[in-house]
């Protein structure tokens, strides 16, 4: 999710919010990004980010593969985790420990969350069954 804007370029987007929904098994989603104005996308000025979410009873892994060379203004993702089947105890981004917090969503739900670099390759969460 991008911040609410009335028109393209109203605000500089510094962080993209990813709402990640737990699934036992695997699912892929895509984020396409370009400048938003003009025809640069016709010359390949775009980026496609493919996210694969893989869940088990006690873990969730998110991988990101990026195609294209367009550099958006955001450099971080705010990851909000919905419906985990376990209590998340540990998070790691590309093998380095990451800090889990809790955040209240737009609907008032309290969910595990973390802020990570948009250049990540693998986010891993592990825990114990609730």
N, CA, C and O atoms as CSV, one atom per row, in Angstrom:
chain,resi,resn,atom,element,x,y,z
A,1,UNK,N,N,0.842,-1.176,0.000
A,1,UNK,CA,C,0.000,0.000,0.000
A,1,UNK,C,C,0.888,1.240,0.000
A,1,UNK,O,O,1.873,1.330,0.732
A,2,UNK,N,N,0.509,2.177,-0.834
A,2,UNK,CA,C,1.162,3.482,-0.845
A,2,UNK,C,C,0.371,4.409,0.066
A,2,UNK,O,O,-0.801,4.148,0.338
A,3,UNK,N,N,0.992,5.497,0.548
A,3,UNK,CA,C,0.218,6.458,1.325
A,3,UNK,C,C,-0.889,7.060,0.459
A,3,UNK,O,O,-0.760,7.136,-0.763
A,4,UNK,N,N,-1.966,7.481,1.097
A,4,UNK,CA,C,-3.072,8.111,0.393
A,4,UNK,C,C,-2.595,9.406,-0.257
A,4,UNK,O,O,-1.987,10.254,0.395
A,5,UNK,N,N,-2.881,9.545,-1.556
A,5,UNK,CA,C,-2.528,10.762,-2.290
A,5,UNK,C,C,-3.678,11.126,-3.206
A,5,UNK,O,O,-4.399,10.255,-3.693
A,6,UNK,N,N,-3.847,12.414,-3.437
A,6,UNK,CA,C,-4.891,12.880,-4.338
A,6,UNK,C,C,-4.430,12.851,-5.792
A,6,UNK,O,O,-5.251,12.802,-6.709
A,7,UNK,N,N,-3.099,12.880,-6.000
A,7,UNK,CA,C,-2.547,12.823,-7.350
A,7,UNK,C,C,-1.121,12.305,-7.271
A,7,UNK,O,O,-0.483,12.404,-6.223
A,8,UNK,N,N,-0.609,11.748,-8.375
A,8,UNK,CA,C,0.746,11.196,-8.423
A,8,UNK,C,C,1.744,12.297,-8.117
A,8,UNK,O,O,1.695,13.369,-8.720
A,9,UNK,N,N,2.647,12.039,-7.187
A,9,UNK,CA,C,3.683,12.994,-6.851
A,9,UNK,C,C,3.315,13.985,-5.762
A,9,UNK,O,O,4.123,14.847,-5.421
A,10,UNK,N,N,2.099,13.881,-5.203
A,10,UNK,CA,C,1.695,14.804,-4.133
A,10,UNK,C,C,2.649,14.703,-2.941
A,10,UNK,O,O,2.996,15.712,-2.327
A,11,UNK,N,N,3.067,13.475,-2.620
A,11,UNK,CA,C,3.972,13.227,-1.497
A,11,UNK,C,C,5.114,12.339,-1.976
A,11,UNK,O,O,4.951,11.532,-2.891
A,12,UNK,N,N,6.256,12.502,-1.351
A,12,UNK,CA,C,7.354,11.581,-1.603
A,12,UNK,C,C,7.076,10.307,-0.803
A,12,UNK,O,O,6.866,10.368,0.409
A,13,UNK,N,N,7.075,9.171,-1.468
A,13,UNK,CA,C,6.810,7.891,-0.809
A,13,UNK,C,C,8.140,7.370,-0.269
A,13,UNK,O,O,9.043,7.039,-1.037
A,14,UNK,N,N,8.253,7.301,1.054
A,14,UNK,CA,C,9.487,6.843,1.683
A,14,UNK,C,C,9.387,5.399,2.164
A,14,UNK,O,O,10.399,4.719,2.337
A,15,UNK,N,N,8.149,4.936,2.379
A,15,UNK,CA,C,7.946,3.581,2.883
A,15,UNK,C,C,6.691,2.993,2.244
A,15,UNK,O,O,5.656,3.654,2.162
A,16,UNK,N,N,6.795,1.760,1.799
A,16,UNK,CA,C,5.671,1.028,1.224
A,16,UNK,C,C,5.202,0.034,2.276
A,16,UNK,O,O,6.024,-0.652,2.884
A,17,UNK,N,N,3.905,-0.054,2.499
A,17,UNK,CA,C,3.368,-0.996,3.477
A,17,UNK,C,C,2.956,-2.277,2.772
A,17,UNK,O,O,2.196,-2.252,1.805
A,18,UNK,N,N,3.468,-3.400,3.272
A,18,UNK,CA,C,3.102,-4.715,2.750
A,18,UNK,C,C,2.231,-5.423,3.787
A,18,UNK,O,O,2.688,-5.709,4.893
A,19,UNK,N,N,0.997,-5.700,3.435
A,19,UNK,CA,C,0.128,-6.508,4.279
A,19,UNK,C,C,0.328,-7.950,3.828
A,19,UNK,O,O,-0.024,-8.309,2.705
A,20,UNK,N,N,0.891,-8.770,4.699
A,20,UNK,CA,C,1.202,-10.160,4.376
A,20,UNK,C,C,0.241,-11.046,5.163
A,20,UNK,O,O,0.141,-10.950,6.386
A,21,UNK,N,N,-0.459,-11.905,4.439
A,21,UNK,CA,C,-1.445,-12.790,5.046
A,21,UNK,C,C,-0.904,-14.210,5.071
A,21,UNK,O,O,-0.488,-14.755,4.049
A,22,UNK,N,N,-0.921,-14.800,6.269
A,22,UNK,CA,C,-0.407,-16.153,6.449
A,22,UNK,C,C,-1.168,-17.136,5.562
A,22,UNK,O,O,-2.382,-17.040,5.382
A,23,UNK,N,N,-0.414,-18.072,5.022
A,23,UNK,CA,C,-0.987,-19.184,4.271
A,23,UNK,C,C,-0.101,-20.398,4.476
A,23,UNK,O,O,1.118,-20.324,4.320
A,24,UNK,N,N,-0.720,-21.519,4.829
A,24,UNK,CA,C,0.046,-22.757,4.871
A,24,UNK,C,C,0.205,-23.186,3.422
A,24,UNK,O,O,-0.776,-23.454,2.727
A,25,UNK,N,N,1.454,-23.246,2.975
A,25,UNK,CA,C,1.737,-23.490,1.570
A,25,UNK,C,C,2.413,-22.265,0.982
A,25,UNK,O,O,3.087,-21.520,1.694
A,26,UNK,N,N,2.233,-22.055,-0.314
A,26,UNK,CA,C,2.966,-20.995,-0.999
A,26,UNK,C,C,2.041,-20.156,-1.864
A,26,UNK,O,O,1.085,-20.666,-2.448
A,27,UNK,N,N,2.335,-18.865,-1.941
A,27,UNK,CA,C,1.560,-17.943,-2.772
A,27,UNK,C,C,2.494,-16.847,-3.266
A,27,UNK,O,O,3.408,-16.438,-2.551
A,28,UNK,N,N,2.265,-16.371,-4.491
A,28,UNK,CA,C,3.094,-15.312,-5.063
A,28,UNK,C,C,2.238,-14.104,-5.394
A,28,UNK,O,O,1.106,-14.243,-5.857
A,29,UNK,N,N,2.785,-12.910,-5.153
A,29,UNK,CA,C,2.117,-11.671,-5.544
A,29,UNK,C,C,3.147,-10.753,-6.191
A,29,UNK,O,O,4.351,-10.984,-6.087
A,30,UNK,N,N,2.664,-9.714,-6.856
A,30,UNK,CA,C,3.536,-8.847,-7.649
A,30,UNK,C,C,3.243,-7.384,-7.342
A,30,UNK,O,O,2.087,-6.988,-7.191
A,31,UNK,N,N,4.312,-6.582,-7.252
A,31,UNK,CA,C,4.195,-5.121,-7.174
A,31,UNK,C,C,4.935,-4.563,-8.383
A,31,UNK,O,O,6.126,-4.818,-8.563
A,32,UNK,N,N,4.228,-3.804,-9.207
A,32,UNK,CA,C,4.814,-3.146,-10.382
A,32,UNK,C,C,4.996,-1.678,-10.037
A,32,UNK,O,O,4.113,-1.070,-9.431
A,33,UNK,N,N,6.124,-1.103,-10.414
A,33,UNK,CA,C,6.400,0.292,-10.084
A,33,UNK,C,C,7.059,0.989,-11.273
A,33,UNK,O,O,7.951,0.440,-11.920
A,34,UNK,N,N,6.605,2.199,-11.541
A,34,UNK,CA,C,7.277,3.052,-12.524
A,34,UNK,C,C,7.126,4.499,-12.052
A,34,UNK,O,O,6.614,4.738,-10.959
A,35,UNK,N,N,7.556,5.443,-12.843
A,35,UNK,CA,C,7.537,6.845,-12.439
A,35,UNK,C,C,6.169,7.437,-12.208
A,35,UNK,O,O,6.050,8.473,-11.555
A,36,UNK,N,N,5.120,6.798,-12.734
A,36,UNK,CA,C,3.767,7.285,-12.511
A,36,UNK,C,C,3.302,8.333,-13.493
A,36,UNK,O,O,2.099,8.531,-13.657
A,37,UNK,N,N,4.213,9.001,-14.143
A,37,UNK,CA,C,3.876,10.010,-15.137
A,37,UNK,C,C,4.790,9.825,-16.336
A,37,UNK,O,O,5.905,9.320,-16.203
A,38,UNK,N,N,4.329,10.224,-17.482
A,38,UNK,CA,C,5.165,10.142,-18.672
A,38,UNK,C,C,5.178,8.754,-19.279
A,38,UNK,O,O,4.351,7.904,-18.947
A,39,UNK,N,N,6.133,8.539,-20.178
A,39,UNK,CA,C,6.186,7.296,-20.952
A,39,UNK,C,C,7.492,6.531,-20.747
A,39,UNK,O,O,7.873,5.728,-21.598
A,40,UNK,N,N,8.180,6.767,-19.634
A,40,UNK,CA,C,9.430,6.074,-19.358
A,40,UNK,C,C,9.285,4.565,-19.317
A,40,UNK,O,O,10.214,3.831,-19.653
A,41,UNK,N,N,8.105,4.104,-18.901
A,41,UNK,CA,C,7.882,2.653,-18.844
A,41,UNK,C,C,8.048,2.008,-20.222
A,41,UNK,O,O,8.389,0.828,-20.315
A,42,UNK,N,N,7.809,2.772,-21.292
A,42,UNK,CA,C,7.973,2.222,-22.639
A,42,UNK,C,C,9.440,1.975,-22.975
A,42,UNK,O,O,9.750,1.181,-23.864
A,43,UNK,N,N,10.342,2.652,-22.269
A,43,UNK,CA,C,11.774,2.430,-22.445
A,43,UNK,C,C,12.337,1.532,-21.343
A,43,UNK,O,O,13.549,1.484,-21.129
A,44,UNK,N,N,11.446,0.823,-20.647
A,44,UNK,CA,C,11.893,-0.123,-19.635
A,44,UNK,C,C,12.158,0.478,-18.268
A,44,UNK,O,O,12.745,-0.186,-17.414
A,45,UNK,N,N,11.743,1.716,-18.034
A,45,UNK,CA,C,11.956,2.346,-16.732
A,45,UNK,C,C,10.845,1.913,-15.773
A,45,UNK,O,O,9.938,2.679,-15.448
A,46,UNK,N,N,10.951,0.671,-15.339
A,46,UNK,CA,C,9.981,0.099,-14.416
A,46,UNK,C,C,10.654,-1.020,-13.626
A,46,UNK,O,O,11.737,-1.490,-13.976
A,47,UNK,N,N,9.991,-1.425,-12.565
A,47,UNK,CA,C,10.470,-2.536,-11.753
A,47,UNK,C,C,9.282,-3.415,-11.389
A,47,UNK,O,O,8.212,-2.919,-11.037
A,48,UNK,N,N,9.482,-4.714,-11.479
A,48,UNK,CA,C,8.493,-5.686,-11.029
A,48,UNK,C,C,9.100,-6.441,-9.861
A,48,UNK,O,O,10.184,-7.014,-9.971
A,49,UNK,N,N,8.395,-6.436,-8.748
A,49,UNK,CA,C,8.857,-7.131,-7.543
A,49,UNK,C,C,7.915,-8.293,-7.290
A,49,UNK,O,O,6.712,-8.101,-7.113
A,50,UNK,N,N,8.470,-9.510,-7.273
A,50,UNK,CA,C,7.676,-10.718,-7.035
A,50,UNK,C,C,7.951,-11.206,-5.615
A,50,UNK,O,O,9.093,-11.465,-5.235
A,51,UNK,N,N,6.885,-11.322,-4.855
A,51,UNK,CA,C,6.974,-11.784,-3.473
A,51,UNK,C,C,6.374,-13.187,-3.398
A,51,UNK,O,O,5.258,-13.418,-3.864
A,52,UNK,N,N,7.122,-14.122,-2.808
A,52,UNK,CA,C,6.608,-15.464,-2.568
A,52,UNK,C,C,6.535,-15.671,-1.065
A,52,UNK,O,O,7.530,-15.537,-0.354
A,53,UNK,N,N,5.352,-15.995,-0.601
A,53,UNK,CA,C,5.107,-16.247,0.824
A,53,UNK,C,C,4.922,-17.745,0.988
A,53,UNK,O,O,4.094,-18.354,0.310
A,54,UNK,N,N,5.706,-18.346,1.903
A,54,UNK,CA,C,5.611,-19.776,2.181
A,54,UNK,C,C,5.423,-19.965,3.679
A,54,UNK,O,O,6.253,-19.526,4.475
A,55,UNK,N,N,4.327,-20.621,4.064
A,55,UNK,CA,C,4.029,-20.808,5.473
A,55,UNK,C,C,3.958,-22.271,5.874
A,55,UNK,O,O,3.515,-23.132,5.114
A,56,UNK,N,N,4.413,-22.521,7.102
A,56,UNK,CA,C,4.247,-23.826,7.743
A,56,UNK,C,C,3.578,-23.565,9.090
A,56,UNK,O,O,3.237,-22.424,9.402
A,57,UNK,N,N,3.391,-24.604,9.880
A,57,UNK,CA,C,2.745,-24.441,11.183
A,57,UNK,C,C,3.528,-23.523,12.113
A,57,UNK,O,O,2.938,-22.883,12.984
A,58,UNK,N,N,4.857,-23.446,11.943
A,58,UNK,CA,C,5.677,-22.653,12.869
A,58,UNK,C,C,6.614,-21.668,12.166
A,58,UNK,O,O,7.544,-21.153,12.787
A,59,UNK,N,N,6.382,-21.402,10.882
A,59,UNK,CA,C,7.278,-20.461,10.199
A,59,UNK,C,C,6.584,-19.791,9.022
A,59,UNK,O,O,5.590,-20.283,8.488
A,60,UNK,N,N,7.143,-18.653,8.640
A,60,UNK,CA,C,6.694,-17.930,7.457
A,60,UNK,C,C,7.933,-17.345,6.800
A,60,UNK,O,O,8.749,-16.702,7.462
A,61,UNK,N,N,8.075,-17.568,5.499
A,61,UNK,CA,C,9.200,-17.038,4.749
A,61,UNK,C,C,8.663,-16.208,3.598
A,61,UNK,O,O,7.759,-16.634,2.879
A,62,UNK,N,N,9.226,-15.021,3.430
A,62,UNK,CA,C,8.863,-14.147,2.322
A,62,UNK,C,C,10.125,-13.900,1.520
A,62,UNK,O,O,11.124,-13.429,2.063
A,63,UNK,N,N,10.090,-14.216,0.227
A,63,UNK,CA,C,11.228,-13.935,-0.644
A,63,UNK,C,C,10.814,-12.880,-1.659
A,63,UNK,O,O,9.649,-12.790,-2.044
A,64,UNK,N,N,11.788,-12.086,-2.083
A,64,UNK,CA,C,11.541,-11.042,-3.065
A,64,UNK,C,C,12.526,-11.200,-4.221
A,64,UNK,O,O,13.733,-11.312,-4.007
A,65,UNK,N,N,12.008,-11.209,-5.433
A,65,UNK,CA,C,12.834,-11.203,-6.639
A,65,UNK,C,C,12.466,-9.943,-7.415
A,65,UNK,O,O,11.286,-9.657,-7.617
A,66,UNK,N,N,13.467,-9.196,-7.846
A,66,UNK,CA,C,13.237,-7.919,-8.519
A,66,UNK,C,C,13.714,-7.977,-9.960
A,66,UNK,O,O,14.813,-8.455,-10.241
A,67,UNK,N,N,12.881,-7.488,-10.869
A,67,UNK,CA,C,13.226,-7.390,-12.288
A,67,UNK,C,C,13.081,-5.933,-12.698
A,67,UNK,O,O,12.057,-5.311,-12.417
A,68,UNK,N,N,14.087,-5.385,-13.353
A,68,UNK,CA,C,14.028,-4.007,-13.814
A,68,UNK,C,C,14.962,-3.116,-13.026
A,68,UNK,O,O,15.455,-3.500,-11.965
A,69,UNK,N,N,15.207,-1.914,-13.553
A,69,UNK,CA,C,16.179,-1.037,-12.909
A,69,UNK,C,C,15.592,0.284,-12.422
A,69,UNK,O,O,16.344,1.168,-12.010
A,70,UNK,N,N,14.275,0.441,-12.457
A,70,UNK,CA,C,13.670,1.672,-11.951
A,70,UNK,C,C,13.839,1.718,-10.435
A,70,UNK,O,O,13.555,0.736,-9.749
A,71,UNK,N,N,14.297,2.843,-9.913
A,71,UNK,CA,C,14.494,3.010,-8.473
A,71,UNK,C,C,13.398,3.907,-7.913
A,71,UNK,O,O,13.438,5.119,-8.123
A,72,UNK,N,N,12.423,3.348,-7.210
A,72,UNK,CA,C,11.367,4.172,-6.621
A,72,UNK,C,C,11.915,5.003,-5.465
A,72,UNK,O,O,13.048,4.800,-5.028
A,73,UNK,N,N,11.111,5.932,-4.975
A,73,UNK,CA,C,11.568,6.797,-3.891
A,73,UNK,C,C,11.626,6.075,-2.547
A,73,UNK,O,O,12.393,6.477,-1.672
A,74,UNK,N,N,10.831,5.014,-2.362
A,74,UNK,CA,C,10.843,4.333,-1.064
A,74,UNK,C,C,12.066,3.425,-0.936
A,74,UNK,O,O,12.541,2.849,-1.914
A,75,UNK,N,N,12.560,3.316,0.298
A,75,UNK,CA,C,13.721,2.456,0.577
A,75,UNK,C,C,13.423,1.431,1.660
A,75,UNK,O,O,14.261,0.583,1.965
A,76,UNK,N,N,12.224,1.509,2.246
A,76,UNK,CA,C,11.854,0.545,3.287
A,76,UNK,C,C,10.440,0.016,3.044
A,76,UNK,O,O,9.611,0.643,2.385
A,77,UNK,N,N,10.211,-1.164,3.607
A,77,UNK,CA,C,8.879,-1.745,3.666
A,77,UNK,C,C,8.461,-1.790,5.127
A,77,UNK,O,O,9.265,-2.118,5.998
A,78,UNK,N,N,7.226,-1.467,5.388
A,78,UNK,CA,C,6.609,-1.721,6.688
A,78,UNK,C,C,5.790,-2.984,6.463
A,78,UNK,O,O,4.809,-2.958,5.720
A,79,UNK,N,N,6.178,-4.091,7.093
A,79,UNK,CA,C,5.533,-5.381,6.877
A,79,UNK,C,C,4.567,-5.640,8.030
A,79,UNK,O,O,4.973,-5.691,9.190
A,80,UNK,N,N,3.279,-5.804,7.700
A,80,UNK,CA,C,2.255,-6.126,8.687
A,80,UNK,C,C,1.806,-7.558,8.437
A,80,UNK,O,O,1.420,-7.911,7.323
A,81,UNK,N,N,1.860,-8.380,9.481
A,81,UNK,CA,C,1.619,-9.825,9.356
A,81,UNK,C,C,0.245,-10.188,9.913
A,81,UNK,O,O,-0.039,-9.954,11.088
A,82,UNK,N,N,-0.589,-10.750,9.074
A,82,UNK,CA,C,-1.959,-11.081,9.447
A,82,UNK,C,C,-2.156,-12.593,9.517
A,82,UNK,O,O,-1.681,-13.333,8.656
A,83,UNK,N,N,-2.868,-13.044,10.564
A,83,UNK,CA,C,-3.333,-14.426,10.633
A,83,UNK,C,C,-2.278,-15.490,10.844
A,83,UNK,O,O,-2.473,-16.630,10.422
A,84,UNK,N,N,-1.165,-15.158,11.483
A,84,UNK,CA,C,-0.135,-16.175,11.722
A,84,UNK,C,C,-0.711,-17.320,12.543
A,84,UNK,O,O,-1.511,-17.094,13.451
A,85,UNK,N,N,-0.309,-18.544,12.227
A,85,UNK,CA,C,-0.790,-19.721,12.961
A,85,UNK,C,C,0.101,-20.014,14.168
A,85,UNK,O,O,-0.090,-21.016,14.857
A,86,UNK,N,N,1.066,-19.143,14.417
A,86,UNK,CA,C,2.024,-19.327,15.502
A,86,UNK,C,C,2.346,-17.963,16.114
A,86,UNK,O,O,2.080,-16.917,15.522
A,87,UNK,N,N,2.920,-18.002,17.303
A,87,UNK,CA,C,3.398,-16.776,17.931
A,87,UNK,C,C,4.816,-16.528,17.449
A,87,UNK,O,O,5.723,-17.311,17.731
A,88,UNK,N,N,5.001,-15.441,16.725
A,88,UNK,CA,C,6.321,-15.151,16.151
A,88,UNK,C,C,7.303,-14.822,17.266
A,88,UNK,O,O,7.063,-13.919,18.067
A,89,UNK,N,N,8.406,-15.555,17.315
A,89,UNK,CA,C,9.418,-15.362,18.343
A,89,UNK,C,C,10.701,-14.778,17.774
A,89,UNK,O,O,11.448,-14.111,18.490
A,90,UNK,N,N,10.969,-15.021,16.490
A,90,UNK,CA,C,12.231,-14.581,15.898
A,90,UNK,C,C,11.995,-14.191,14.447
A,90,UNK,O,O,11.234,-14.833,13.723
A,91,UNK,N,N,12.674,-13.111,14.039
A,91,UNK,CA,C,12.621,-12.665,12.651
A,91,UNK,C,C,14.041,-12.415,12.170
A,91,UNK,O,O,14.894,-11.963,12.934
A,92,UNK,N,N,14.289,-12.711,10.902
A,92,UNK,CA,C,15.598,-12.463,10.304
A,92,UNK,C,C,15.398,-11.966,8.876
A,92,UNK,O,O,14.545,-12.468,8.143
A,93,UNK,N,N,16.196,-10.977,8.495
A,93,UNK,CA,C,16.185,-10.450,7.136
A,93,UNK,C,C,17.546,-10.741,6.529
A,93,UNK,O,O,18.569,-10.244,6.999
A,94,UNK,N,N,17.547,-11.552,5.480
A,94,UNK,CA,C,18.785,-11.966,4.817
A,94,UNK,C,C,19.824,-12.479,5.820
A,94,UNK,O,O,21.013,-12.178,5.718
A,95,UNK,N,N,19.335,-13.268,6.800
A,95,UNK,CA,C,20.215,-13.902,7.770
A,95,UNK,C,C,20.576,-13.066,8.982
A,95,UNK,O,O,21.259,-13.556,9.882
A,96,UNK,N,N,20.131,-11.805,9.030
A,96,UNK,CA,C,20.422,-10.915,10.155
A,96,UNK,C,C,19.160,-10.724,10.985
A,96,UNK,O,O,18.084,-10.478,10.441
A,97,UNK,N,N,19.298,-10.840,12.333
A,97,UNK,CA,C,18.143,-10.679,13.213
A,97,UNK,C,C,17.444,-9.346,12.968
A,97,UNK,O,O,18.084,-8.319,12.740
A,98,UNK,N,N,16.113,-9.389,13.021
A,98,UNK,CA,C,15.288,-8.194,12.847
A,98,UNK,C,C,14.343,-8.074,14.035
A,98,UNK,O,O,14.009,-9.074,14.671
A,99,UNK,N,N,13.915,-6.859,14.334
A,99,UNK,CA,C,13.079,-6.603,15.495
A,99,UNK,C,C,11.606,-6.612,15.123
A,99,UNK,O,O,11.167,-5.857,14.255
A,100,UNK,N,N,10.847,-7.478,15.791
A,100,UNK,CA,C,9.402,-7.521,15.626
A,100,UNK,C,C,8.755,-6.549,16.601
A,100,UNK,O,O,9.172,-6.448,17.755
A,101,UNK,N,N,7.739,-5.837,16.135
A,101,UNK,CA,C,6.949,-4.960,16.993
A,101,UNK,C,C,5.489,-5.342,16.792
A,101,UNK,O,O,5.189,-6.336,16.131
A,102,UNK,N,N,4.595,-4.564,17.356
A,102,UNK,CA,C,3.173,-4.733,17.093
A,102,UNK,C,C,2.637,-3.400,16.580
A,102,UNK,O,O,3.073,-2.336,17.018
A,103,UNK,N,N,1.699,-3.467,15.657
A,103,UNK,CA,C,1.132,-2.248,15.093
A,103,UNK,C,C,-0.368,-2.410,14.955
A,103,UNK,O,O,-0.865,-3.498,14.664
A,104,UNK,N,N,-1.080,-1.321,15.166
A,104,UNK,CA,C,-2.522,-1.319,14.989
A,104,UNK,C,C,-2.832,-0.962,13.544
A,104,UNK,O,O,-2.375,0.065,13.042
A,105,UNK,N,N,-3.602,-1.804,12.879
A,105,UNK,CA,C,-3.964,-1.568,11.477
A,105,UNK,C,C,-5.056,-0.507,11.374
A,105,UNK,O,O,-5.576,-0.035,12.385
A,106,UNK,N,N,-5.394,-0.141,10.145
A,106,UNK,CA,C,-6.440,0.845,9.886
A,106,UNK,C,C,-7.777,0.409,10.463
A,106,UNK,O,O,-8.626,1.249,10.760
A,107,UNK,N,N,-7.974,-0.904,10.627
A,107,UNK,CA,C,-9.236,-1.432,11.151
A,107,UNK,C,C,-9.198,-1.673,12.658
A,107,UNK,O,O,-10.166,-2.181,13.225
A,108,UNK,N,N,-8.093,-1.316,13.313
A,108,UNK,CA,C,-7.989,-1.460,14.755
A,108,UNK,C,C,-7.418,-2.781,15.231
A,108,UNK,O,O,-7.359,-3.020,16.437
A,109,UNK,N,N,-7.000,-3.638,14.326
A,109,UNK,CA,C,-6.431,-4.939,14.679
A,109,UNK,C,C,-4.960,-4.788,15.040
A,109,UNK,O,O,-4.222,-4.100,14.334
A,110,UNK,N,N,-4.520,-5.415,16.123
A,110,UNK,CA,C,-3.117,-5.393,16.541
A,110,UNK,C,C,-2.410,-6.586,15.903
A,110,UNK,O,O,-2.793,-7.732,16.139
A,111,UNK,N,N,-1.370,-6.324,15.088
A,111,UNK,CA,C,-0.670,-7.396,14.356
A,111,UNK,C,C,0.840,-7.257,14.529
A,111,UNK,O,O,1.340,-6.159,14.777
A,112,UNK,N,N,1.572,-8.379,14.398
A,112,UNK,CA,C,3.037,-8.285,14.386
A,112,UNK,C,C,3.478,-7.473,13.169
A,112,UNK,O,O,2.858,-7.533,12.107
A,113,UNK,N,N,4.564,-6.709,13.345
A,113,UNK,CA,C,5.043,-5.848,12.265
A,113,UNK,C,C,6.550,-5.687,12.359
A,113,UNK,O,O,7.145,-5.925,13.410
A,114,UNK,N,N,7.161,-5.283,11.256
A,114,UNK,CA,C,8.570,-4.916,11.264
A,114,UNK,C,C,8.851,-4.018,10.074
A,114,UNK,O,O,8.133,-4.035,9.074
A,115,UNK,N,N,9.903,-3.240,10.203
A,115,UNK,CA,C,10.348,-2.349,9.137
A,115,UNK,C,C,11.657,-2.898,8.597
A,115,UNK,O,O,12.590,-3.154,9.357
A,116,UNK,N,N,11.725,-3.081,7.259
A,116,UNK,CA,C,12.908,-3.688,6.644
A,116,UNK,C,C,13.292,-2.928,5.379
A,116,UNK,O,O,12.496,-2.155,4.845
A,117,UNK,N,N,14.501,-3.147,4.907
A,117,UNK,CA,C,14.951,-2.518,3.677
A,117,UNK,C,C,14.174,-3.074,2.486
A,117,UNK,O,O,13.843,-4.259,2.446
A,118,UNK,N,N,13.890,-2.212,1.524
A,118,UNK,CA,C,13.158,-2.666,0.339
A,118,UNK,C,C,14.025,-3.538,-0.569
A,118,UNK,O,O,13.517,-4.142,-1.513
A,119,UNK,N,N,15.317,-3.606,-0.294
A,119,UNK,CA,C,16.229,-4.428,-1.101
A,119,UNK,C,C,16.392,-5.845,-0.548
A,119,UNK,O,O,17.262,-6.582,-1.012
A,120,UNK,N,N,15.579,-6.239,0.428
A,120,UNK,CA,C,15.738,-7.557,1.033
A,120,UNK,C,C,15.499,-8.669,0.020
A,120,UNK,O,O,14.813,-8.478,-0.984
A,121,UNK,N,N,16.076,-9.830,0.302
A,121,UNK,CA,C,15.844,-11.017,-0.509
A,121,UNK,C,C,14.954,-12.013,0.235
A,121,UNK,O,O,14.020,-12.564,-0.347
A,122,UNK,N,N,15.245,-12.250,1.542
A,122,UNK,CA,C,14.490,-13.233,2.318
A,122,UNK,C,C,14.189,-12.705,3.719
A,122,UNK,O,O,15.082,-12.247,4.432
A,123,UNK,N,N,12.923,-12.776,4.094
A,123,UNK,CA,C,12.481,-12.473,5.456
A,123,UNK,C,C,11.954,-13.776,6.030
A,123,UNK,O,O,11.070,-14.403,5.446
A,124,UNK,N,N,12.497,-14.190,7.188
A,124,UNK,CA,C,12.093,-15.446,7.820
A,124,UNK,C,C,11.554,-15.177,9.207
A,124,UNK,O,O,12.154,-14.433,9.982
A,125,UNK,N,N,10.414,-15.786,9.520
A,125,UNK,CA,C,9.825,-15.705,10.850
A,125,UNK,C,C,9.664,-17.116,11.378
A,125,UNK,O,O,9.235,-18.017,10.656
A,126,UNK,N,N,10.008,-17.300,12.636
A,126,UNK,CA,C,9.801,-18.602,13.275
A,126,UNK,C,C,9.156,-18.371,14.628
A,126,UNK,O,O,9.246,-17.279,15.189
A,127,UNK,N,N,8.505,-19.402,15.150
A,127,UNK,CA,C,7.865,-19.287,16.434
A,127,UNK,C,C,7.349,-20.604,16.912
A,127,UNK,O,O,7.783,-21.668,16.470
A,128,UNK,N,N,6.410,-20.517,17.827
A,128,UNK,CA,C,5.794,-21.725,18.368
A,128,UNK,C,C,4.287,-21.634,18.162
A,128,UNK,O,O,3.722,-20.542,18.106
A,129,UNK,N,N,3.654,-22.780,18.051
A,129,UNK,CA,C,2.216,-22.820,17.816
A,129,UNK,C,C,1.503,-22.175,18.985
A,129,UNK,O,O,1.799,-22.460,20.145
A,130,UNK,N,N,0.552,-21.294,18.664
A,130,UNK,CA,C,-0.205,-20.553,19.696
A,130,UNK,C,C,-1.121,-21.468,20.457
A,130,UNK,O,O,-1.830,-21.021,21.358
